[in-house]
Amino acid sequence: MGTEAGRTGTEQQAMRVAIDAARSVASALPNPRVGCVLLTPAGEQLAVGLHRGAGTPHAEVDALQQAGDAARGATAVVTLEPCAHTGRTGPCAEALLEAGVARVVLAQTDPNPEATGGADRLRAAGVEVESGLLADEAAELNVEWTFALTHGRPFVTWKYAATMDGLSAAPDGSSKWITSAEARRDVQLFRAGADAIMAGTGAVLADDPRLTVRDADDLPLPYDRQPLRVVVGETHIPSYYRVFDRVAPTLLVQSREPDEVLAKMVENGVRHVWLEGGPRLAGAFWNAGLVDRVIGYIAPAMLGSGRAALEGEAATLADLRPIDLHDVARIGPDIRIIGTPGRAPREEMP
């Protein structure tokens, strides 16, 4: 590839291509999103591979299949350490060795204890391996997946919609629709990135929601799967409710203990839970410190009375919890706020 500086620049550019390829997939959960670029010894791009979901070829294999015999002596630039285990597909480290790849540049090491070890296997076989290139950018591809593996529970995103005075339902319980069609479409994009959508029995009985990703054919990204629907609570829901249709599988969890609910998710292989309705269930997770991200849609409207978006346990202003904001955007007429719950009480202002 010429000079060391030239090689580094070429591989960095290839890693950005690999990251973009992985990002083009809405979700590969319960697997990670991964991209791979194969380069010739001269630094020319041979192939771009990506992983599209469980049971499909991993990114390295996808790229190798495109390159064929030309992969011998190539450099594989991959966003995640090649796996070393056999699951639904074979180990990527072995596939790279069999193809004759001479060098592997990876961004994020694999946090999955069942799959890690690919880099060591490659090095032991004489392949040059370099790790850490654009590691932070690559890690952003799979924040929820990595969290689930390192914490032993799914990542929880709580979404709510409310008026400017913080109400998510009118006094009669009606809540459709507080926010605009643009906001509701935006929600579909986020739902597509989760592998479970969760609501309480009260919200299901009140709104009869589908709890699915809708208008998937119109989403500006490839999408051909539905998340698991999870309904939490002990109240009976009639079988004719839409949450029991054949569009997606549904799991009933007869508990309001967040730890028990998440344990059931783990049993079902869930990595990222989209918590959407209602305020009591959201409050239980909030009070337990089990909300990892908040996405709020605020409509430019007032109700004056009704039901709050969250039923928490705060008694005084000392219980106020801060939100670390990551993004504020206008979606149609509404405002979308994305943040992370703070883990410490807000300091008293002077």
C-alpha positions in Angstrom: 0.0 0.0 0.0 3.0 2.3 -0.1 4.0 4.3 2.9 2.8 3.6 6.4 0.9 6.9 6.4 -0.7 6.0 3.1 -1.6 2.5 4.3 -3.2 4.0 7.5 -5.2 6.5 5.5 -6.4 3.8 3.1 -7.5 1.5 5.9 -9.1 4.4 7.8 -11.1 5.2 4.7 -12.0 1.6 4.3 -13.2 1.4 8.0 -15.5 4.3 7.4 -17.0 2.5 4.4 -17.4 -0.6 6.6 -19.1 1.4 9.3 -21.5 3.0 6.8 -22.3 -0.5 5.4 -23.1 -1.8 8.9 -25.2 1.4 9.6 -27.3 0.7 6.5 -29.0 -2.2 8.4 -31.8 -1.1 10.7 -31.1 -3.9 13.1 -29.3 -7.3 13.2 -30.4 -8.0 16.7 -29.9 -10.2 18.6 -26.6 -10.1 16.6 -24.5 -7.0 16.1 -24.4 -4.8 13.0 -21.0 -5.4 11.3 -19.4 -4.2 8.1 -16.3 -5.5 6.3 -14.2 -4.1 3.5 -11.6 -6.2 1.7 -8.6 -4.4 0.2 -6.0 -5.7 -2.3 -2.3 -5.5 -1.2 -2.2 -2.3 -3.3 -5.1 -0.8 -1.2 -7.8 -1.1 -3.8 -11.3 -2.0 -2.7 -12.3 -5.6 -3.5 -15.6 -6.0 -1.7 -17.9 -4.5 0.9 -19.8 -7.0 3.1 -22.3 -6.6 5.9 -24.3 -8.7 8.3 -28.1 -8.5 7.8 -29.3 -10.5 10.7 -29.3 -13.9 12.5 -28.9 -16.8 10.2 -27.4 -14.7 7.3 -23.7 -14.6 6.4 -21.5 -12.5 8.6 -20.0 -9.4 7.1 -16.6 -11.1 6.6 -18.1 -14.1 4.8 -20.3 -11.8 2.7 -17.3 -9.9 1.6 -15.2 -13.1 1.0 -18.0 -14.5 -1.2 -18.0 -11.4 -3.3 -14.2 -11.4 -3.7 -13.7 -15.1 -4.4 -10.0 -16.1 -5.1 -9.0 -12.5 -5.1 -9.2 -12.4 -1.3 -5.9 -14.3 -1.1 -3.3 -11.9 0.3 -5.9 -9.2 1.0 -6.5 -7.0 4.0 -9.9 -7.3 5.8 -11.0 -4.1 7.5 -13.9 -5.0 9.8 -15.9 -3.1 12.4 -16.0 -5.9 15.0 -13.5 -8.6 15.9 -14.1 -11.7 13.7 -15.9 -14.3 15.7 -14.2 -17.6 16.8 -17.3 -19.7 17.5 -19.8 -21.7 15.5 -23.4 -20.6 15.8 -25.9 -20.5 13.0 -22.9 -19.8 10.8 -19.3 -20.9 11.1 -16.5 -18.9 12.7 -15.4 -15.8 10.7 -11.8 -16.2 11.8 -11.5 -19.6 10.2 -13.2 -18.3 7.0 -10.6 -15.5 6.7 -7.8 -18.0 7.2 -9.2 -20.4 4.6 -9.5 -17.5 2.1 -5.8 -16.6 2.6 -6.3 -13.1 4.0 -2.9 -11.7 5.1 -3.9 -8.8 7.4 -7.0 -8.0 9.5 -7.7 -4.5 10.8 -10.5 -4.4 13.4 -12.2 -1.6 15.2 -14.1 -3.0 18.3 -13.0 -6.1 20.1 -15.9 -8.6 20.6 -17.5 -8.3 24.1 -19.4 -11.6 23.6 -17.6 -14.2 25.7 -19.0 -16.9 23.4 -17.6 -15.4 20.3 -14.4 -13.6 21.3 -10.9 -15.0 20.5 -10.9 -14.4 16.7 -8.0 -12.0 16.8 -5.9 -14.4 18.8 -6.8 -17.3 16.4 -5.7 -15.2 13.5 -2.4 -14.1 15.1 -1.6 -17.7 16.0 -2.0 -18.6 12.4 0.4 -15.9 11.2 -2.1 -13.2 10.2 -1.1 -9.7 11.0 -3.8 -8.2 13.2 -4.3 -4.6 14.2 -7.1 -3.4 16.5 -8.7 -0.1 17.6 -9.0 1.7 14.3 -12.0 4.1 14.7 -13.1 2.0 17.7 -15.4 4.6 19.2 -17.3 5.2 15.9 -17.7 1.4 15.4 -18.9 1.0 19.0 -21.7 3.4 18.3 -23.2 0.9 15.8 -24.0 -1.6 18.6 -24.4 0.4 21.8 -27.5 -1.6 22.9 -26.0 -5.0 21.9 -22.7 -4.3 23.7 -24.6 -3.1 26.8 -26.7 -6.2 26.9 -23.7 -8.5 26.8 -21.7 -6.6 29.4 -24.6 -6.0 31.8 -26.5 -9.3 31.5 -29.8 -7.6 30.7 -31.4 -5.8 27.7 -30.8 -2.1 27.1 -34.1 -0.2 27.8 -35.2 2.8 25.7 -38.3 4.5 27.1 -40.3 6.5 24.6 -43.2 8.8 25.4 -45.3 11.5 23.8 -46.7 14.4 25.8 -48.1 17.9 25.6 -46.1 20.9 26.7 -47.6 20.5 30.2 -46.3 16.9 30.4 -49.5 15.0 29.9 -49.8 11.9 27.8 -53.5 11.3 28.1 -56.7 13.3 28.7 -58.8 12.8 31.8 -61.0 10.2 29.9 -57.9 8.2 29.1 -57.8 9.1 25.4 -54.3 9.6 24.0 -54.5 9.2 20.2 -52.9 11.3 18.8 -51.0 13.8 20.9 -48.2 14.1 18.4 -48.1 14.5 14.6 -47.9 12.0 11.8 -44.3 13.0 11.3 -43.5 12.1 14.9 -45.3 8.8 14.6 -43.3 7.9 11.5 -40.1 8.9 13.3 -41.0 6.4 16.0 -41.1 3.6 13.4 -37.5 4.2 12.6 -36.5 3.8 16.2 -38.8 0.8 16.7 -37.0 -0.9 13.9 -33.8 -0.7 15.8 -35.1 -2.7 18.8 -35.8 -6.4 19.0 -38.7 -6.1 21.6 -41.5 -3.6 22.0 -43.0 -3.5 25.5 -46.2 -2.1 27.0 -48.3 -2.6 30.1 -51.7 -4.2 30.0 -53.4 -0.9 30.9 -52.0 0.8 27.8 -52.9 -2.2 25.6 -56.5 -2.2 26.9 -56.8 1.6 26.5 -55.3 2.0 23.0 -55.4 -1.5 21.4 -52.0 -0.9 19.8 -50.3 -3.2 17.4 -46.8 -2.8 18.9 -45.2 -3.4 15.6 -43.0 -1.6 13.1 -45.5 -0.2 10.6 -45.0 1.0 7.0 -41.8 -1.1 6.8 -41.8 -1.0 3.0 -41.6 2.8 3.1 -38.8 3.1 5.7 -35.6 4.5 4.2 -33.6 1.4 5.2 -33.8 -2.4 4.7 -36.3 -3.9 7.1 -37.9 -7.3 7.0 -38.5 -8.4 10.6 -40.8 -7.6 13.5 -39.7 -7.2 17.1 -41.1 -9.4 19.8 -44.1 -7.8 21.4 -44.0 -7.9 25.2 -47.1 -7.2 27.3 -46.5 -6.8 31.0 -49.1 -7.1 33.8 -51.7 -9.4 35.4 -54.9 -7.9 33.8 -56.5 -10.1 31.2 -56.5 -9.0 27.6 -59.1 -10.4 25.3 -57.7 -12.5 22.4 -59.2 -10.3 19.7 -56.9 -7.4 20.6 -54.5 -6.5 17.9 -51.4 -7.4 20.0 -52.3 -11.0 19.4 -52.5 -10.9 15.6 -50.1 -12.9 13.4 -47.9 -10.0 12.4 -45.4 -10.6 15.2 -44.9 -12.9 18.2 -46.2 -11.8 21.6 -44.9 -12.6 25.0 -47.1 -12.2 28.1 -45.2 -11.5 31.3 -47.5 -11.5 34.4 -45.3 -9.4 36.6 -44.6 -5.7 37.2 -41.2 -6.3 38.7 -38.8 -4.9 36.2 -36.0 -7.3 37.1 -38.3 -10.3 36.4 -39.5 -8.8 33.2 -36.0 -8.3 31.9 -35.1 -11.8 33.0 -37.8 -13.1 30.7 -36.4 -11.0 27.9 -33.0 -12.5 28.4 -34.5 -16.0 28.2 -35.9 -14.9 24.8 -32.6 -13.5 23.5 -33.6 -9.9 23.6 -30.9 -7.2 23.6 -32.8 -4.0 23.2 -36.3 -3.2 24.6 -38.4 -0.4 23.3 -40.6 0.6 26.3 -43.7 2.4 25.0 -46.8 2.7 27.3 -48.0 3.3 29.9 -47.0 5.6 32.6 -47.3 3.0 35.4 -45.0 0.5 33.7 -42.6 3.3 32.7 -42.6 4.5 36.3 -41.7 1.0 37.6 -38.6 0.9 35.3 -37.7 4.5 36.0 -37.9 4.0 39.8 -35.8 0.8 39.5 -33.1 2.7 37.6 -33.6 0.5 34.6 -34.2 3.1 31.9 -31.0 3.6 29.8 -32.3 6.1 27.2 -35.3 8.5 27.1 -36.8 9.6 23.8 -39.6 12.2 24.3 -41.9 13.7 21.7 -43.3 17.0 22.9 -46.4 18.4 21.1 -47.0 22.2 20.9 -50.2 21.9 22.8 -51.7 21.9 26.3 -54.3 19.7 28.0 -54.5 21.3 31.4 -55.5 18.1 33.1 -55.1 14.4 32.5 -52.5 11.7 33.0 -48.7 12.4 33.3 -46.3 10.6 31.1 -44.6 9.0 34.1 -45.8 7.7 37.4 -42.7 7.9 39.6 -42.0 8.0 43.3 -40.6 11.5 43.7 -41.7 13.3 46.9 -39.7 16.5 46.8 -37.5 18.5 44.4 -34.5 16.6 45.9 -35.8 13.6 44.0 -35.4 15.4 40.7 -33.3 13.4 38.3 -31.3 15.1 35.5 -31.3 14.0 31.9 -28.1 14.3 29.9 -29.3 15.5 26.5 -27.8 14.0 23.4 -30.1 15.4 20.7 -32.9 17.9 20.3 -34.7 18.1 17.0 -37.9 19.4 15.4 -40.0 16.6 13.9 -42.9 18.1 12.0 -44.5 20.5 14.5 -43.2 18.5 17.5 -39.9 18.5 19.4 -38.0 15.3 19.9 -35.6 15.0 22.8 -33.1 12.2 23.3 -31.2 11.8 26.5 -29.7 9.5 29.2 -31.0 9.5 32.7 -28.5 10.9 35.2 -27.4 8.6 38.0 -27.0 11.3 40.7 -29.5 13.9 42.1 -29.3 17.3 40.5 -27.1 19.7 42.5 -29.0 22.5 44.2 -28.7 25.8 42.3 -27.2 28.7 44.2 
